[in-house]
Amino acid sequence: MARPVRGDGSAADRRCRVVALVATTELADAVAPFVGAVSWPAWIWGALVGLGLIAAGIGAAAISLGPVLLWFDRD
C-alpha cells in the first residue's frame, strides 16, 4: 500500500503523535520515551471510538429507562 505523498514529494506521516508541552528539561527528558509510542492504524482508533459510543449509548439507555422500569419508583 502506497503512502500518501505531499506536494513537495515527501511522504505524509499519519501516525498519532503525542505532543508534550513542558517548561523544564527534566520533565521533557522524563516524557521523551513516551512521545510517539502509540502509533496504531486509524482503523483501530475508529474501532475503539465505535465501541466507546456503543457503550455510552447502552449506559444512556440504562439511565433513561431506569426510572421507567423500576417498580419502587411509581409515585
Distance bins in CASP14 RR format, pairs under 12 A and 6 or more apart:
PFRMAT RR
TARGET T0000
AUTHOR 0000-0000-0000
RMODE 2
METHOD distances of the structure
MODEL  1
1 14 0 0 0 0 0 1 0 0 0 0 0
1 41 0 0 0 0 0 1 0 0 0 0 0
2 11 0 0 0 0 1 0 0 0 0 0 0
2 12 0 0 0 0 0 1 0 0 0 0 0
3 9 0 0 0 0 0 1 0 0 0 0 0
3 10 0 0 0 0 1 0 0 0 0 0 0
3 11 1 0 1 0 0 0 0 0 0 0 0
3 12 1 0 0 1 0 0 0 0 0 0 0
3 13 0 0 0 0 1 0 0 0 0 0 0
3 14 1 0 0 1 0 0 0 0 0 0 0
3 15 0 0 0 0 0 1 0 0 0 0 0
4 10 0 0 0 0 0 1 0 0 0 0 0
4 11 1 0 0 1 0 0 0 0 0 0 0
4 12 1 0 1 0 0 0 0 0 0 0 0
4 13 0 0 0 0 1 0 0 0 0 0 0
4 14 1 0 0 1 0 0 0 0 0 0 0
5 11 1 0 1 0 0 0 0 0 0 0 0
5 12 1 0 0 1 0 0 0 0 0 0 0
5 13 0 0 0 0 0 1 0 0 0 0 0
5 14 0 0 0 0 0 1 0 0 0 0 0
6 12 1 0 1 0 0 0 0 0 0 0 0
6 13 0 0 0 0 1 0 0 0 0 0 0
6 14 0 0 0 0 0 1 0 0 0 0 0
13 36 0 0 0 0 0 1 0 0 0 0 0
13 39 0 0 0 0 1 0 0 0 0 0 0
14 39 0 0 0 0 1 0 0 0 0 0 0
14 40 0 0 0 0 0 1 0 0 0 0 0
14 41 0 0 0 0 1 0 0 0 0 0 0
14 42 1 0 0 1 0 0 0 0 0 0 0
14 43 0 0 0 0 0 1 0 0 0 0 0
14 45 0 0 0 0 0 1 0 0 0 0 0
15 35 0 0 0 0 0 1 0 0 0 0 0
15 36 1 0 0 1 0 0 0 0 0 0 0
15 37 0 0 0 0 0 1 0 0 0 0 0
15 38 0 0 0 0 1 0 0 0 0 0 0
15 39 1 1 0 0 0 0 0 0 0 0 0
15 40 0 0 0 0 1 0 0 0 0 0 0
15 41 0 0 0 0 1 0 0 0 0 0 0
15 42 0 0 0 0 1 0 0 0 0 0 0
15 44 0 0 0 0 0 1 0 0 0 0 0
15 45 0 0 0 0 0 1 0 0 0 0 0
16 35 0 0 0 0 0 1 0 0 0 0 0
16 36 1 0 0 1 0 0 0 0 0 0 0
16 37 0 0 0 0 1 0 0 0 0 0 0
16 38 1 0 1 0 0 0 0 0 0 0 0
16 39 1 0 1 0 0 0 0 0 0 0 0
16 40 1 0 0 1 0 0 0 0 0 0 0
16 41 0 0 0 0 1 0 0 0 0 0 0
16 42 0 0 0 0 1 0 0 0 0 0 0
16 44 0 0 0 0 1 0 0 0 0 0 0
16 45 1 0 0 1 0 0 0 0 0 0 0
16 46 0 0 0 0 0 1 0 0 0 0 0
16 48 0 0 0 0 0 1 0 0 0 0 0
17 34 0 0 0 0 0 1 0 0 0 0 0
17 35 1 0 0 1 0 0 0 0 0 0 0
17 36 1 0 1 0 0 0 0 0 0 0 0
17 37 0 0 0 0 1 0 0 0 0 0 0
17 38 0 0 0 0 1 0 0 0 0 0 0
17 39 0 0 0 0 1 0 0 0 0 0 0
18 31 0 0 0 0 1 0 0 0 0 0 0
18 32 0 0 0 0 0 1 0 0 0 0 0
18 33 0 0 0 0 0 1 0 0 0 0 0
18 34 1 0 0 1 0 0 0 0 0 0 0
18 35 1 0 1 0 0 0 0 0 0 0 0
18 36 1 0 1 0 0 0 0 0 0 0 0
18 37 1 0 0 1 0 0 0 0 0 0 0
18 38 1 0 0 1 0 0 0 0 0 0 0
18 39 0 0 0 0 1 0 0 0 0 0 0
19 28 0 0 0 0 0 1 0 0 0 0 0
19 31 0 0 0 0 0 1 0 0 0 0 0
19 34 0 0 0 0 0 1 0 0 0 0 0
19 35 1 0 0 1 0 0 0 0 0 0 0
19 36 0 0 0 0 1 0 0 0 0 0 0
20 27 0 0 0 0 1 0 0 0 0 0 0
20 28 1 0 0 1 0 0 0 0 0 0 0
20 29 0 0 0 0 0 1 0 0 0 0 0
20 30 0 0 0 0 1 0 0 0 0 0 0
20 31 1 0 1 0 0 0 0 0 0 0 0
20 32 0 0 0 0 1 0 0 0 0 0 0
20 33 0 0 0 0 0 1 0 0 0 0 0
20 34 0 0 0 0 1 0 0 0 0 0 0
20 35 1 0 1 0 0 0 0 0 0 0 0
20 36 0 0 0 0 1 0 0 0 0 0 0
20 37 0 0 0 0 0 1 0 0 0 0 0
21 27 0 0 0 0 1 0 0 0 0 0 0
21 28 0 0 0 0 1 0 0 0 0 0 0
21 31 0 0 0 0 1 0 0 0 0 0 0
21 35 0 0 0 0 0 1 0 0 0 0 0
22 28 1 0 1 0 0 0 0 0 0 0 0
22 29 0 0 0 0 1 0 0 0 0 0 0
22 30 0 0 0 0 1 0 0 0 0 0 0
22 31 1 0 0 1 0 0 0 0 0 0 0
22 32 0 0 0 0 1 0 0 0 0 0 0
22 35 0 0 0 0 0 1 0 0 0 0 0
23 31 0 0 0 0 0 1 0 0 0 0 0
24 30 0 0 0 0 1 0 0 0 0 0 0
24 31 0 0 0 0 0 1 0 0 0 0 0
25 31 0 0 0 0 0 1 0 0 0 0 0
25 32 0 0 0 0 0 1 0 0 0 0 0
26 32 0 0 0 0 0 1 0 0 0 0 0
27 34 0 0 0 0 0 1 0 0 0 0 0
28 34 0 0 0 0 0 1 0 0 0 0 0
28 35 0 0 0 0 1 0 0 0 0 0 0
29 35 0 0 0 0 0 1 0 0 0 0 0
31 37 0 0 0 0 0 1 0 0 0 0 0
38 44 0 0 0 0 1 0 0 0 0 0 0
38 45 0 0 0 0 1 0 0 0 0 0 0
38 48 0 0 0 0 0 1 0 0 0 0 0
39 45 0 0 0 0 0 1 0 0 0 0 0
40 46 0 0 0 0 1 0 0 0 0 0 0
40 47 0 0 0 0 1 0 0 0 0 0 0
40 48 0 0 0 0 1 0 0 0 0 0 0
41 47 0 0 0 0 1 0 0 0 0 0 0
41 48 0 0 0 0 0 1 0 0 0 0 0
42 48 0 0 0 0 0 1 0 0 0 0 0
42 49 0 0 0 0 0 1 0 0 0 0 0
43 49 0 0 0 0 0 1 0 0 0 0 0
43 50 0 0 0 0 0 1 0 0 0 0 0
44 50 0 0 0 0 0 1 0 0 0 0 0
44 51 0 0 0 0 0 1 0 0 0 0 0
45 51 0 0 0 0 0 1 0 0 0 0 0
45 52 0 0 0 0 0 1 0 0 0 0 0
46 52 0 0 0 0 1 0 0 0 0 0 0
46 53 0 0 0 0 1 0 0 0 0 0 0
46 54 0 0 0 0 0 1 0 0 0 0 0
47 53 0 0 0 0 0 1 0 0 0 0 0
47 54 0 0 0 0 0 1 0 0 0 0 0
48 54 0 0 0 0 0 1 0 0 0 0 0
48 55 0 0 0 0 0 1 0 0 0 0 0
49 55 0 0 0 0 0 1 0 0 0 0 0
49 56 0 0 0 0 0 1 0 0 0 0 0
50 56 0 0 0 0 1 0 0 0 0 0 0
50 57 0 0 0 0 0 1 0 0 0 0 0
51 57 0 0 0 0 0 1 0 0 0 0 0
51 58 0 0 0 0 0 1 0 0 0 0 0
52 58 0 0 0 0 1 0 0 0 0 0 0
52 59 0 0 0 0 0 1 0 0 0 0 0
52 60 0 0 0 0 0 1 0 0 0 0 0
53 59 0 0 0 0 0 1 0 0 0 0 0
53 60 0 0 0 0 0 1 0 0 0 0 0
54 60 0 0 0 0 0 1 0 0 0 0 0
54 61 0 0 0 0 0 1 0 0 0 0 0
55 61 0 0 0 0 0 1 0 0 0 0 0
55 62 0 0 0 0 0 1 0 0 0 0 0
56 62 0 0 0 0 0 1 0 0 0 0 0
56 63 0 0 0 0 0 1 0 0 0 0 0
57 63 0 0 0 0 1 0 0 0 0 0 0
57 64 0 0 0 0 1 0 0 0 0 0 0
57 65 0 0 0 0 0 1 0 0 0 0 0
58 64 0 0 0 0 0 1 0 0 0 0 0
58 65 0 0 0 0 0 1 0 0 0 0 0
59 65 0 0 0 0 1 0 0 0 0 0 0
59 66 0 0 0 0 0 1 0 0 0 0 0
60 66 0 0 0 0 0 1 0 0 0 0 0
61 68 0 0 0 0 0 1 0 0 0 0 0
61 69 0 0 0 0 0 1 0 0 0 0 0
62 68 0 0 0 0 0 1 0 0 0 0 0
62 69 0 0 0 0 1 0 0 0 0 0 0
62 70 0 0 0 0 0 1 0 0 0 0 0
63 69 0 0 0 0 0 1 0 0 0 0 0
63 70 0 0 0 0 0 1 0 0 0 0 0
65 73 0 0 0 0 0 1 0 0 0 0 0
66 72 0 0 0 0 0 1 0 0 0 0 0
66 73 1 0 0 1 0 0 0 0 0 0 0
67 73 1 0 1 0 0 0 0 0 0 0 0
67 74 0 0 0 0 1 0 0 0 0 0 0
67 75 0 0 0 0 0 1 0 0 0 0 0
68 74 0 0 0 0 0 1 0 0 0 0 0
END
